[in-house]
Amino acid sequence: MVTIKNIIVHEVKMNDGETQFILDPREEENPIDEHAETLVKELTHLFKKTGLSTGKFVTPETEDDPKPHFVTVLENHFDGSTFDDFIAFSIAETNEFIKKLNLSSSNKGGYLWFNHYVYNDEHFLSIVLLRKKHGLALNDLTLDAIEQLDFDKLHMAARINLTAWKSGDSSKYIAFRFGRDAKGVTDYFSLFIGCEEYTRARSDTKNLVNVTIKYCEEHEFDNNLTETAKQFVYDFCLTSLENEQPVLLENISIALDAQYLTQEPEKWGSFLETAQNDPFCLNNEVPIEKSALKGLTRYRGFNSKMSLSFDSQLLNNSVLYNESTDELTFTEIPSALKAQLIREQS
């Protein structure tokens, strides 16, 4: 259950004829009422249903290098369980956001939403950039033009596990949600938070392989279906790379569900959920190393007397090839095959 502790929203706007954004602050915290709880539920739902990128605060290279401004302000106001002055904290951070925004090429402001809440005894801080969209409403059976918050296009959202950050137990305590049209927002929002993202291609690609295997196990795919699903992800990644497109977990998840879980919509999204949670904690955009991606493939060969097939992950582990002697050695034999061989020898 989510318990809201503090919540406040400030407007970042540019007045007509001006070239710099300014702050229109709220002077007191927003009330924690049904409207606030509804908004938090909406944001939480959208946050969970899309691909996330994870990271941590930038670590200064030397003791003399300053910490990110965001971290300094956070340390000054948050003691591990409460904010001494949530209004002052949010205003200071919004002013820092405006500095980064004014250095960018963006001409759009918005509403910066700060929410401190507790979930499963852990403290979280979510910061969301919201904008409005135009719509229509009926008033006395007359259509009126209105403005409303645009939940279809979350431009940027960050969720910080404050408890994990304070304890130092995790290296990925910041989760980002990038909007589909938020390319111009990403850089200055990341700079504002002071986040250092992980882009370890080999490690992340190996985790992608393991997530695919776990996906197959969770849905109880047989051996043949498992191999086709693994090959499907392998081909998906290579095609994306060849077309110079990013490899996104959410796209893989949608494609897998459409291919293998068409009759089980209640299970859709499990690949994405597994990939983003512990122990994998993958970014939505996965940097691919092709050699590590081969863990999704199999080595196959046959002639008139023999047929061999094994998972590529076994090579140099339980399957050893000696090129000089042209010998292939198996140190792990399937139990059914082993039983046949023992019977044949007896």
Secondary structure, DSSP 8 states (H G I E B T S, - for coil): -EEEEEEEEEEEE--TT-SS-EEE--SS----SHHHHHHHHHHHHHHHTS-EEEEEE---SSTTS---HHHHHHHHHB-SS-BS-HHHHHHHHHHHHHHHHHTSS----EEEEEEEEEETTEEEEEEEEE-EEEEEEEETTEEEEEEEE-SS---EEEEEEHHHHHHT--S--EEEEE-TT-HHHHHHHHHHHTEEE---HHHHHHHHHHHHHHHHHHTT--HHHHHHHHHHHHHHHHHHHHTT---BHHHHHHHHHHHH-TT-GGGTTHHHHHHHSTTT---SB----HHHHGGG-EEEEE-SS-EEEEEGGGBTTTEEEETTTTEEEESS--HHHHHHHHHHH-
